[in-house]
Structures are given as structure tokens and as C-alpha cells.
Amino acid sequence: MLPARGESPLAFGERVFGEPSLWSADSNYLAVQEWETIKESEGPITRLILLDVVSRMEITVARAQEGFALPVTFDGKRMTYKLEYYSSHGK
């Protein structure tokens, strides 16, 4: 299980991933949040990655500068996501 937002991220080599992640109903796709930086002074900068586990390909779906790109739901072959932005004054 990946750590929740606000907790330590999960790292694989030089790539860092945060929560939430989301599987499609057929388990062919995994949507994950990748952190481009973990330096507080630079971010958060995240992007939403869609992994096709069958073909072993990935695509960047969205990117959030000073915020979070979050998967919400899968509906068949469609995925819904949201972007949450933060400023120095809060959410």
C-alpha cells in the first residue's frame, strides 16, 4: 500500500510516487501520482501517470505545479481525475 498524502512518498530508483493510486476494473491500467520534486521549496509538483500494465507503456495525463494531480474513478476505458492546487495561503 502506498503512503497517504502528507506521509513519506514511495520511491523506486529516482522516481517517487504518492497516494492515491487507482486500478481500472479490468486491472489493465494503473493511475499513479508521481512527484516531480519532494523539495518543499519547489512544490509540490506532481503529475498523473497512466500505466498500461499489459503493454508496459505509460503516459502523462496531467501535471500540477504547486498542487496534486489525483485519479478519481475509472468508467470503462475512461478515467476521471482532479487537480488540487495550493498557494501560500492554503488550499
N, C-alpha and C positions, 0 to 999 in steps of 0.2 A: 504494500500500500504506500502511495506517495504521501509525503507530509502535507498538512493543510497550509494554506496561505498564511504567511506570518511565521511559520516554522522554518527550520532549515530545509533548503531545497535538496533534491536528489540529483546527484551528479554521475555522469557516465563519461569518463575521459574529460574532455574540455566542455562538454555540453551539460547544462544544468536545467532541470525540469521542476516545475511546481505543480501544485494541485489547483484546480481539479483536472482530472483526465476523464475521458468518456469513450466507451466502446460502442460500436454500432451493434444492432440486434443480431446481425449475422456474424459478428466478430471478425469481419474483414478489414475494418477501419478502426483506428485509434486516434482520437483527437487529444493532443497534449499541449500544455503550455510550456514553452521554452523561454528561459530567462536569458536575454542577451547580456545583461550585466547583473551582478549581485552587489555592486557598489552603491550604497545608499545615496551618495552624492550625484550619481549619474542616472538614477532610475526611480522607480522600476521601469525597465524597458523589456517588454515581453512580446512574444509572437505565438500565434496559434498554429500548430503544425498538424496536418492530417497525414497519418501514416497508413498506407495500403500494405497490410501485412502479407498479402498474397503475392503481390508483385514486388514487394520490398522497395517501394517508392515513397517519397514524401513531398508535400507541397506546403508552402506557407499560405495560410488562409487570410490572416490578418496580423497587424502589428500595432502595438500600443506604446507610445512614447509617454513616460510618466503615468503608466497605468497597467492594467491587466487585460489580456485577450483570453476570454473564457468560453469553453464549449458549454452549450446549454442542453440541446437534445439532438437526437438523430430521428428522422422521419423517413424511413425507406433509405433512399440514396442521398437525401438532403440533410444538412447539418445546420442547426441554428447556433449562433454564438453571440456574445455581447462583449462590448469594450467598456471597461470601467476606468475612468481617468481620475487622477488625484492631483491636487495643487498644494501649494504650501499652506493653504487654509483648510485642508481636509478634502474629503470626498466630494 
